[in-house]
Amino acid sequence: MLGEDDKGAGVTTSRERILEASTTLLRRQGLSGTGIKQILTAAEAPFGSLYHHFPGGKDELADETIRTAGAAYGLLFPAIYGDAPDLVTGTTTAFALAAIDLEAADYADACPIATVALEVASTNDRLRRATADVFNGWIDEGTALFAARGLDESTARRVIIALIAALEGAFVLSRALRSTEPLAAAGRAMEAVVRDALDGAEDTSV
């Protein structure tokens, strides 16, 4: 017989459920607004399971949540841009999908990495490092992807940093205003940035 922590087809472990619940709640409420009991209730996990899987308590859980969610979000880069005919179209799609997802969630769900980063940047160095590691991973992955699509590495890095900053900032404004207008405006601005970068790459190759 399978126990709750046995792995098999269609079986989620208590550890996985805790991470999933933590990701959802951090995305919606941030770190300070999310309590351990709330996470365990959402995960339908007994209290003892938290310290069994995460002996360091809330900080350890938040650290792993950030890194796990960050890796999952990082997969969106190749998924979106890999199917796009060019970087401009991929950028348009990225911001359009972000707007659709945010509106569908009634502006409750945004990026858990940025949500936590705003809280912990000057108060919790362990979690600040976790968010920094995720952002650096996104920058490296995005830089490699953009460089493979025609930009030199320095330009690719500059553009991807601007893209991530524009997306995360637009999430904040959109949630506060309960409008996708900031995401639409940021998307159009980034389309122009990407187009200019590609035009510059073509000029230097002539």
MOMOBEL-V389965 format. One record per run of one state. SS is the DSSP state (alpha for helix, beta for strand, coil for the rest). FROM is the first residue (numbers start at 1). TO is the last residue. If there is no record, write none. Layout:
BEGIN
SS,FROM,TO
SS,FROM,TO
END
This chain:
BEGIN
coil,1,13
alpha,14,29
coil,30,35
alpha,36,43
coil,44,46
alpha,47,53
coil,54,57
alpha,58,82
coil,83,86
alpha,87,104
coil,105,111
alpha,112,120
coil,121,124
alpha,125,148
coil,149,152
alpha,153,177
coil,178,180
alpha,181,205
coil,206,206
END
